[in-house]
Amino acid sequence: MMNGNECILIWNGDPIACLTSNNLSENLSFLNTSNRTSAGALSVIPVANSYTISFDAVFVEDLDMSWQDLSLATRLMQLGSWEMTGVEIAGSGYLSSLNIVSDSGGIITFTGEIIGYGLIVPRELFYNVWYQDIDTYVDNLGGYVFVN
């Protein structure tokens, strides 16, 4: 059994500050099909997979990867890298939403969502490819891959 505090969400190399929860949701998109021999019965074919990662955190000023850093990445529409410790997976994505919540007399919290870009891979196989790496070879754990 794994404890929830062993599953830390990391964005662009830094843990999200004061993270209270995170959730990975994977989905399949399907194409509806039917033919004459199925007598109108519907069949489906999987055509694409997608995923989102939602998270909640406590707002604390002047910490790495707190609300301020994440809001800048959201505004700049930058592709970033994410990792999840504990379950040891990683990938790329865009911060698609970031919401700050302040209740009168309570602590300030924020929530966010990452929309996945590409595949989810084991953390030990993940390598970051940034915009400046386009049209170059990147070391993929001993094998080189061309990024275009």
C-alpha positions as CSV (number, residue, x, y, z in Angstrom):
1,M,0.0,0.0,0.0
2,M,1.2,3.5,-0.8
3,N,0.7,6.6,1.2
4,G,-0.7,9.7,-0.6
5,N,2.2,11.9,0.4
6,E,4.5,9.6,-1.6
7,C,2.8,10.7,-4.8
8,I,4.3,14.2,-5.5
9,L,3.5,16.2,-8.7
10,I,6.5,17.8,-10.3
11,W,6.3,20.6,-12.9
12,N,9.4,21.4,-15.0
13,G,11.7,19.8,-12.5
14,D,10.3,21.4,-9.3
15,P,7.6,19.9,-6.9
16,I,4.4,21.9,-6.8
17,A,4.7,23.8,-3.6
18,C,2.3,22.9,-0.7
19,L,0.5,20.3,-2.8
20,T,-2.5,18.8,-1.0
21,S,-3.8,16.4,-3.7
22,N,-3.4,15.4,-7.3
23,N,-5.4,13.2,-9.7
24,L,-4.6,11.6,-13.0
25,S,-7.5,10.8,-15.3
26,E,-7.0,8.8,-18.5
27,N,-9.6,8.6,-21.3
28,L,-10.2,7.0,-24.6
29,S,-12.0,8.5,-27.6
30,F,-14.1,6.1,-29.7
31,L,-15.4,6.1,-33.3
32,N,-18.9,4.7,-33.6
33,T,-19.3,2.0,-36.3
34,S,-22.0,-0.2,-37.6
35,N,-22.4,-2.4,-40.7
36,R,-25.1,-4.3,-42.5
37,T,-24.4,-7.6,-40.8
38,S,-24.7,-6.1,-37.3
39,A,-28.4,-5.3,-37.8
40,G,-27.8,-1.7,-36.7
41,A,-26.1,-2.6,-33.5
42,L,-23.4,-0.1,-32.6
43,S,-19.7,-1.0,-32.3
44,V,-16.9,1.2,-31.2
45,I,-13.2,1.5,-32.2
46,P,-10.7,3.3,-29.9
47,V,-9.0,6.0,-31.9
48,A,-7.2,8.3,-29.3
49,N,-6.3,8.5,-25.7
50,S,-6.0,11.6,-23.6
51,Y,-5.3,12.5,-20.0
52,T,-5.6,15.3,-17.5
53,I,-3.9,15.9,-14.2
54,S,-5.7,18.0,-11.6
55,F,-4.2,19.3,-8.4
56,D,-4.9,21.3,-5.3
57,A,-2.4,23.3,-3.2
58,V,-2.0,25.9,-0.5
59,F,-1.0,29.4,-1.6
60,V,2.4,30.4,-0.2
61,E,4.4,33.3,-1.5
62,D,8.0,33.1,-2.6
63,L,8.3,29.3,-2.9
64,D,9.5,27.6,-6.1
65,M,6.7,26.3,-8.2
66,S,3.9,28.1,-6.3
67,W,0.9,29.8,-7.8
68,Q,3.0,32.7,-9.2
69,D,5.3,30.4,-11.2
70,L,2.4,28.3,-12.5
71,S,0.3,31.3,-13.5
72,L,3.2,32.6,-15.6
73,A,3.5,29.3,-17.3
74,T,-0.3,29.3,-18.0
75,R,-0.2,32.8,-19.4
76,L,2.7,32.1,-21.7
77,M,1.1,28.9,-23.0
78,Q,4.3,26.9,-22.6
79,L,4.6,23.2,-23.0
80,G,6.0,21.8,-19.8
81,S,7.1,18.5,-18.3
82,W,5.5,16.8,-15.4
83,E,6.4,13.8,-13.2
84,M,4.6,11.9,-10.6
85,T,6.7,10.2,-7.9
86,G,5.4,7.1,-6.2
87,V,3.7,5.8,-9.3
88,E,6.8,6.8,-11.3
89,I,5.3,8.2,-14.4
90,A,6.0,11.3,-16.5
91,G,5.1,13.2,-19.6
92,S,4.5,16.6,-21.1
93,G,1.5,18.9,-21.1
94,Y,0.0,22.4,-20.9
95,L,-1.3,24.0,-17.8
96,S,-4.9,24.5,-19.0
97,S,-6.4,26.1,-15.9
98,L,-5.3,27.7,-12.7
99,N,-7.8,28.9,-10.1
100,I,-7.1,30.7,-6.8
101,V,-9.6,30.5,-4.0
102,S,-9.8,32.7,-1.0
103,D,-12.5,32.2,1.6
104,S,-13.1,35.0,4.1
105,G,-11.1,34.1,7.2
106,G,-9.6,30.9,5.6
107,I,-6.3,30.0,4.0
108,I,-5.8,30.8,0.3
109,T,-5.7,27.7,-1.9
110,F,-5.3,27.1,-5.6
111,T,-6.3,24.4,-8.1
112,G,-5.0,23.6,-11.5
113,E,-5.2,21.2,-14.4
114,I,-2.6,19.9,-16.9
115,I,-3.8,18.6,-20.2
116,G,-1.4,15.9,-21.4
117,Y,0.6,16.2,-24.6
118,G,1.8,12.9,-26.0
119,L,2.2,9.6,-24.1
120,I,2.6,8.9,-20.4
121,V,5.9,7.1,-19.9
122,P,7.8,5.5,-17.0
123,R,9.7,8.2,-15.2
124,E,13.1,6.6,-15.8
125,L,12.5,6.8,-19.6
126,F,11.4,10.4,-19.7
127,Y,13.7,13.0,-21.2
128,N,12.8,16.7,-21.6
129,V,12.7,18.2,-25.1
130,W,12.5,22.0,-25.2
131,Y,11.9,24.3,-28.1
132,Q,15.7,24.9,-28.6
133,D,16.2,21.2,-29.0
134,I,14.1,21.0,-32.3
135,D,16.1,19.4,-35.1
136,T,18.7,17.9,-32.8
137,Y,19.6,14.5,-31.4
138,V,18.6,13.9,-27.8
139,D,20.1,11.1,-25.6
140,N,17.3,8.6,-24.8
141,L,19.1,6.5,-22.2
142,G,21.9,5.4,-24.5
143,G,20.0,5.5,-27.8
144,Y,19.7,8.8,-29.6
145,V,16.5,10.0,-31.2
146,F,16.0,12.8,-33.7
147,V,13.6,15.5,-32.6
148,N,11.7,17.4,-35.3
